[in-house]
Amino acid sequence: MPTESGSCATARQAKQKRKSHSLSIRRTNSSEQERSGLQREMLEGQDSKLPTSVRNTLLDLFGQIEREFENLYIENLELRREIDTLNERLAAEGQTIDGAELSKGQLKTKASHSTSQLSQKLKTTYKASTSKIVSSFKTTTSRAICQLVKEYIGHRDGIWDVSVAKTQPVVLGTASADHTALLWSIETGKCLVKYVGHAGSVNSIKFHPAEQVGLTASGDQTAHIWRYMVQLPTPQPTADCNQMSGEDEVEFSDKDEAEGDGDGSSDCPTIRAPLTTLKSHQGVVIAADWLVGGKQAVTASWDRTANLYDVETSELVHSLTGHDQELTHCCTHPTQRLVVTSSRDTTFRLWDFRDPSIHSVNVFQGHTDTVTSAVFTVGDNVVSGSDDRTVKVWDLKNMRSPIATIRTDSAVNRINVCVGQRIIALPHDNRQVRLFDMSGVRLARLPRSNRQGHRRMVCCSAWSEDHPICNLFTCGFDRQAIGWNINIPALLQEK
């Protein structure tokens, strides 16, 4: 996460420690330790340019992978034995049924029906077990459905947030730890405007619902409101980014990343001062959003409070207190005066401002780690994501338990929901981006190979349902944002 000074070194180390901790699976079995030691001894005699610590880490990881595959292989063998045993039992039972009660044709029909039912049940069980291995190797069709269209490169540090303008002209906004917010042409990937008014990391960016106005939250303990004027350049032919090699995932070194960096923002117009500064927090402002109508804005801070401001006067209207730890995100309802805030205290809260005389609050508990974001969807649903590697769908009328739970293999960062199609985009610490429906069914994974996709932690996602070229955007700590074209009809049909 960003720091007050704008430096991301501490946050990056914390993320890396958390990921290393989640990957480490300690085994106490003596035979496994002996085998690992034997592997190390064998490799020590081989020539290698890798440092010893790196080689040892790789050996540990490969050992864990091998053990997982062994367990799955044993499970599959046991299922195979069960299938053979039950088939033999069925055959034996078919032979013992006497023809006095059933004709030969009836016996054949009954045995065939029983065998068919049991066979289908066993196939389903076996398929569910083997899918853990098979899904890692089979060719996925999602590559044709989820296509990388454009990369937006110009920031000098990780990008925390991405957003799409709600008014014409439609532009892309990114908020970065390099103290800047950039506006981009979606079609050409050209930087149109650079905002440099903050003295700390820019942690979020949101566009006004009706005007060319941006709202940014920063580590300098403030939120800024600033106006921009953009003129879209002429679109250029887009290179085909989909003629890539397979799903092989190749790591990029820091040197490769530095060589690929471009400064696409060096020659674009710069905005240096805000129209309005919202300042009442005593800590990092991690997120901000507009209330419906755009006359008020809400901010979330590491000082454990959220503040509601009048935009025209920049006066504090309400201070929303109650969270026990730092806030991580805030989101507003698109059509009602509702706000949801998430926190490191493992909860998120719903604040209701529909009655001007009083505001109510409801607390949602269900995660076991930091709630990284909570967002509204259509109707009365909220979707929350957490560092506990789960995403939960909630009904606002029933706070006791979620109506759907998605379990993943990595911490979940700022999620976003395609409201029209009810599709959730999940950005992960492990560089993956996955798509799920509201019932928790996985629809696709965005391609991530040696030539496309994010090379570092993916921080945020944002849908643009009406844009003809890109309808999903992601950003990450590899300093780039990516525009994707998701063939939603084909995606839902494949489901």
Solvent accessible surface area in square Angstrom, and as a share of the most:
residue,aa,sasa,rsa
1,M,67,0.30
2,P,0,0.00
3,T,31,0.18
4,E,87,0.39
5,S,82,0.53
6,G,4,0.04
7,S,59,0.38
8,C,4,0.02
9,A,57,0.44
10,T,93,0.54
11,A,7,0.05
12,R,95,0.35
13,Q,102,0.45
14,A,54,0.42
15,K,15,0.06
16,Q,94,0.42
17,K,146,0.62
18,R,75,0.27
19,K,58,0.25
20,S,70,0.45
21,H,129,0.58
22,S,44,0.28
23,L,106,0.53
24,S,47,0.30
25,I,78,0.39
26,R,194,0.71
27,R,80,0.29
28,T,124,0.72
29,N,78,0.40
30,S,74,0.48
31,S,67,0.43
32,E,35,0.16
33,Q,104,0.46
34,E,125,0.56
35,R,80,0.29
36,S,26,0.17
37,G,28,0.27
38,L,101,0.50
39,Q,52,0.23
40,R,60,0.22
41,E,116,0.52
42,M,122,0.54
43,L,56,0.28
44,E,125,0.56
45,G,72,0.69
46,Q,99,0.44
47,D,150,0.78
48,S,57,0.37
49,K,208,0.88
50,L,89,0.44
51,P,78,0.49
52,T,96,0.56
53,S,76,0.49
54,V,63,0.36
55,R,46,0.17
56,N,52,0.27
57,T,75,0.44
58,L,66,0.33
59,L,23,0.11
60,D,62,0.32
61,L,60,0.30
62,F,124,0.51
63,G,11,0.11
64,Q,24,0.11
65,I,91,0.46
66,E,67,0.30
67,R,27,0.10
68,E,73,0.33
69,F,77,0.32
70,E,68,0.31
71,N,66,0.34
72,L,25,0.12
73,Y,130,0.50
74,I,92,0.47
75,E,75,0.34
76,N,19,0.10
77,L,66,0.33
78,E,83,0.37
79,L,29,0.14
80,R,125,0.46
81,R,145,0.53
82,E,87,0.39
83,I,30,0.15
84,D,83,0.43
85,T,67,0.39
86,L,40,0.20
87,N,69,0.35
88,E,121,0.54
89,R,131,0.48
90,L,40,0.20
91,A,58,0.45
92,A,51,0.40
93,E,86,0.39
94,G,18,0.18
95,Q,153,0.68
96,T,107,0.62
97,I,64,0.32
98,D,98,0.51
99,G,55,0.53
100,A,91,0.71
101,E,155,0.69
102,L,44,0.22
103,S,62,0.40
104,K,180,0.76
105,G,47,0.45
106,Q,98,0.44
107,L,42,0.21
108,K,153,0.65
109,T,93,0.54
110,K,109,0.46
111,A,40,0.31
112,S,67,0.43
113,H,109,0.49
114,S,44,0.28
115,T,55,0.32
116,S,67,0.43
117,Q,110,0.49
118,L,48,0.24
119,S,35,0.23
120,Q,115,0.51
121,K,142,0.60
122,L,20,0.10
123,K,124,0.53
124,T,81,0.47
125,T,65,0.38
126,Y,52,0.20
127,K,149,0.63
128,A,65,0.50
129,S,16,0.10
130,T,17,0.10
131,S,49,0.32
132,K,124,0.53
133,I,34,0.17
134,V,77,0.44
135,S,64,0.42
136,S,77,0.50
137,F,146,0.61
138,K,128,0.54
139,T,114,0.66
140,T,45,0.26
141,T,87,0.50
142,S,8,0.05
143,R,65,0.24
144,A,73,0.57
145,I,15,0.07
146,C,0,0.00
147,Q,56,0.25
148,L,5,0.03
149,V,23,0.13
150,K,41,0.18
151,E,65,0.29
152,Y,0,0.00
153,I,55,0.28
154,G,3,0.03
155,H,6,0.03
156,R,164,0.60
157,D,28,0.14
158,G,0,0.00
159,I,0,0.00
160,W,14,0.05
161,D,2,0.01
162,V,4,0.02
163,S,8,0.05
164,V,18,0.10
165,A,7,0.05
166,K,130,0.55
167,T,26,0.15
168,Q,142,0.63
169,P,29,0.18
170,V,30,0.17
171,V,0,0.00
172,L,0,0.00
173,G,0,0.00
174,T,0,0.00
175,A,0,0.00
176,S,0,0.00
177,A,2,0.02
178,D,36,0.19
179,H,60,0.27
180,T,20,0.11
181,A,0,0.00
182,L,2,0.01
183,L,0,0.00
184,W,1,0.00
185,S,1,0.00
186,I,0,0.00
187,E,36,0.16
188,T,30,0.17
189,G,16,0.16
190,K,94,0.40
191,C,2,0.01
192,L,15,0.07
193,V,4,0.03
194,K,43,0.18
195,Y,0,0.00
196,V,43,0.25
197,G,24,0.23
198,H,11,0.05
199,A,79,0.61
200,G,0,0.00
201,S,0,0.00
202,V,0,0.00
203,N,0,0.00
204,S,2,0.01
205,I,0,0.00
206,K,43,0.18
207,F,2,0.01
208,H,16,0.07
209,P,48,0.30
210,A,73,0.57
211,E,75,0.34
212,Q,39,0.17
213,V,6,0.04
214,G,0,0.00
215,L,0,0.00
216,T,0,0.00
217,A,0,0.00
218,S,0,0.00
219,G,1,0.01
220,D,37,0.19
221,Q,59,0.26
222,T,20,0.11
223,A,1,0.01
224,H,12,0.06
225,I,6,0.03
226,W,1,0.00
227,R,114,0.42
228,Y,3,0.01
229,M,155,0.69
230,V,23,0.13
231,Q,163,0.72
232,L,65,0.32
233,P,42,0.26
234,T,104,0.60
235,P,83,0.52
236,Q,121,0.54
237,P,129,0.81
238,T,66,0.39
239,A,78,0.60
240,D,85,0.44
241,C,29,0.17
242,N,45,0.23
243,Q,138,0.62
244,M,45,0.20
245,S,52,0.34
246,G,32,0.31
247,E,51,0.23
248,D,98,0.51
249,E,77,0.35
250,V,72,0.41
251,E,115,0.51
252,F,56,0.23
253,S,56,0.36
254,D,107,0.56
255,K,144,0.61
256,D,66,0.34
257,E,13,0.06
258,A,64,0.49
259,E,122,0.55
260,G,47,0.45
261,D,51,0.26
262,G,39,0.37
263,D,57,0.30
264,G,35,0.34
265,S,5,0.03
266,S,80,0.51
267,D,112,0.58
268,C,12,0.07
269,P,92,0.58
270,T,55,0.32
271,I,37,0.19
272,R,175,0.64
273,A,70,0.54
274,P,41,0.26
275,L,107,0.53
276,T,30,0.17
277,T,43,0.25
278,L,1,0.01
279,K,144,0.61
280,S,47,0.30
281,H,10,0.04
282,Q,143,0.64
283,G,5,0.05
284,V,0,0.00
285,V,0,0.00
286,I,1,0.00
287,A,1,0.01
288,A,2,0.01
289,D,15,0.08
290,W,13,0.05
291,L,2,0.01
292,V,60,0.34
293,G,51,0.49
294,G,4,0.04
295,K,164,0.70
296,Q,30,0.13
297,A,0,0.00
298,V,0,0.00
299,T,1,0.01
300,A,0,0.00
301,S,0,0.00
302,W,69,0.24
303,D,40,0.21
304,R,122,0.45
305,T,27,0.16
306,A,1,0.00
307,N,4,0.02
308,L,1,0.00
309,Y,2,0.01
310,D,43,0.22
311,V,25,0.14
312,E,160,0.72
313,T,73,0.42
314,S,41,0.27
315,E,113,0.51
316,L,79,0.39
317,V,62,0.36
318,H,61,0.27
319,S,58,0.38
320,L,2,0.01
321,T,84,0.49
322,G,34,0.32
323,H,12,0.05
324,D,98,0.51
325,Q,71,0.32
326,E,53,0.24
327,L,1,0.00
328,T,10,0.06
329,H,14,0.06
330,C,2,0.01
331,C,20,0.12
332,T,15,0.09
333,H,12,0.05
334,P,86,0.54
335,T,100,0.58
336,Q,57,0.25
337,R,79,0.29
338,L,6,0.03
339,V,0,0.00
340,V,1,0.00
341,T,0,0.00
342,S,1,0.00
343,S,0,0.00
344,R,111,0.41
345,D,19,0.10
346,T,43,0.25
347,T,12,0.07
348,F,2,0.01
349,R,39,0.14
350,L,13,0.06
351,W,6,0.02
352,D,26,0.14
353,F,6,0.03
354,R,130,0.48
355,D,71,0.37
356,P,129,0.81
357,S,101,0.65
358,I,116,0.59
359,H,59,0.26
360,S,58,0.38
361,V,60,0.35
362,N,54,0.28
363,V,54,0.31
364,F,1,0.00
365,Q,127,0.56
366,G,37,0.35
367,H,13,0.06
368,T,118,0.69
369,D,55,0.29
370,T,11,0.06
371,V,0,0.00
372,T,17,0.10
373,S,0,0.00
374,A,1,0.01
375,V,11,0.06
376,F,13,0.06
377,T,3,0.02
378,V,50,0.29
379,G,56,0.54
380,D,54,0.28
381,N,20,0.10
382,V,0,0.00
383,V,0,0.00
384,S,0,0.00
385,G,0,0.00
386,S,0,0.00
387,D,16,0.09
388,D,31,0.16
389,R,77,0.28
390,T,12,0.07
391,V,0,0.00
392,K,19,0.08
393,V,1,0.00
394,W,1,0.00
395,D,39,0.20
396,L,29,0.14
397,K,165,0.70
398,N,51,0.26
399,M,70,0.31
400,R,206,0.75
401,S,58,0.37
402,P,41,0.26
403,I,102,0.52
404,A,14,0.11
405,T,47,0.28
406,I,4,0.02
407,R,182,0.66
408,T,26,0.15
409,D,82,0.43
410,S,9,0.06
411,A,9,0.07
412,V,0,0.00
413,N,12,0.06
414,R,21,0.08
415,I,4,0.02
416,N,44,0.22
417,V,12,0.07
418,C,1,0.01
419,V,54,0.31
420,G,54,0.52
421,Q,82,0.36
422,R,96,0.35
423,I,0,0.00
424,I,0,0.00
425,A,0,0.00
426,L,0,0.00
427,P,0,0.00
428,H,0,0.00
429,D,3,0.01
430,N,42,0.21
431,R,58,0.21
432,Q,15,0.07
433,V,5,0.03
434,R,25,0.09
435,L,0,0.00
436,F,15,0.06
437,D,9,0.05
438,M,15,0.07
439,S,79,0.51
440,G,22,0.21
441,V,70,0.40
442,R,126,0.46
443,L,13,0.07
444,A,5,0.04
445,R,57,0.21
446,L,3,0.02
447,P,6,0.04
448,R,8,0.03
449,S,4,0.02
450,N,43,0.22
451,R,160,0.58
452,Q,10,0.04
453,G,6,0.06
454,H,3,0.01
455,R,46,0.17
456,R,61,0.22
457,M,14,0.06
458,V,0,0.00
459,C,7,0.04
460,C,7,0.04
461,S,1,0.01
462,A,8,0.06
463,W,23,0.08
464,S,12,0.08
465,E,80,0.36
466,D,139,0.72
467,H,22,0.10
468,P,118,0.74
469,I,57,0.29
470,C,0,0.00
471,N,18,0.09
472,L,0,0.00
473,F,0,0.00
474,T,0,0.00
475,C,0,0.00
476,G,0,0.00
477,F,16,0.07
478,D,3,0.01
479,R,73,0.27
480,Q,5,0.02
481,A,0,0.00
482,I,0,0.00
483,G,0,0.00
484,W,2,0.01
485,N,47,0.24
486,I,4,0.02
487,N,66,0.34
488,I,19,0.10
489,P,101,0.64
490,A,32,0.24
491,L,1,0.00
492,L,64,0.32
493,Q,155,0.69
494,E,86,0.38
495,K,130,0.55
